[in-house]
Amino acid sequence: MDIVNEQIILKQVSVNSCKGSLFIQAKIISGKSGNPFDLMLKASNIDAQMLLNSFDNFGSKTLTGNTIRGVTSLSLDVNGKVANGNLVEKSLKGDINFKLTKGAFVNFEPIEKIGKYVFPKRDFKNIQIDNLKGNMTINKGIITLEPMNINTSVLNLDLAGDYGLKGGTDLQVDVHLRNPKKDEDELNKEAKKKQKKRYYHSP
């Protein structure tokens, strides 16, 4: 770490953290209004819950360490401001790319709302997620999502648009009506039938 003209510079630091590895490069200007900073982070096989908690959920009140589980890899290149140890509201700007495996949404309100009115018989409290990856940008409290597919244990959907941390949400959501659980059960039944036939005809 270097301190130059009130700038605190963290150069290419690699650490093992959150059950995975992190590469961090950062700069913060101390003493300025709001303490501007630049941050580049690359994470591999990180516990998603621990990562979000470590970075104050990147300012989100909905997608937090309490609502997501899984192992994530991501690259993040952002700038913003901090004051009194906290991220200044709507100051974060930059790009985020991520991949989530072995994931789950736990009491995740945006999807729960969909489930409550559209699929009241499905369990939306603990949603298992297939491999999920996406790209997004964040600017002035608005997260813009590139089109992405979300395949879960209770529904499959396509998602794109803007998600506002403090209002301004404008998301386009296409929900597939078929129940993934039923599809999985049907596939398991077919697999069992084929297995029985192979066993019956074996010499």
WOLINWO-V978542 format. One line per field, one symbol per residue. ss: DSSP state (A for helix, B for strand, O for the rest). phi: phi as a letter, one per 20 degrees, with the letter a starting at -180 (. if undefined). psi: psi as a letter, one per 30 degrees, with the letter a starting at -180 (. if undefined). Layout:
ss: ???
phi: ???
psi: ???
This chain:
ss: OBBBOOBBBBBBBBBBBOOBBBBBBBBBBOOOOOOBBBBBBBBBBBBAAAAAAAOAAAAOOOOOOOOBBBBBBBBBBBBBBBBOOBBOOOOOBBBBBBBBBBBBBBOOAAAAAAAAAAOOOOOOOBBBBOOBBBBBBBBOOBBBBBBBBBBBOOOBBBBBBBBBOOOOOBBBBBBBOOOAAAAAAAAAAAAAAAAAAAAAAOO
phi: .dcclmdedddledbeblmbccdccbbceenffnlfbcbdccccleffffffffdlllneedecfedccpdccbcccccaccblncffgmefbqcccbbcclebedleggfgfffgeecfeeedfcdfdfgcbacbccblndeeefgbdddcfdadbdcaoddefconfbddcddeffegffffffffffffffffffffeff
psi: kkjjhgkjkjjikklklhgakkkkklkkjkfljfiklkkkkkkkhkjeeeeeeeghghfkfejlfffklaklklkkjllakkkhglkkkgfkkakkklkklhlkkjhjeeeeeeeefeiffljgejjkklkkllkllkkhgkjjklklkjklfflklkklakjkfhlgkikjkjkkfkjeeeeeeeeeeeeeeeeeeeeefk.
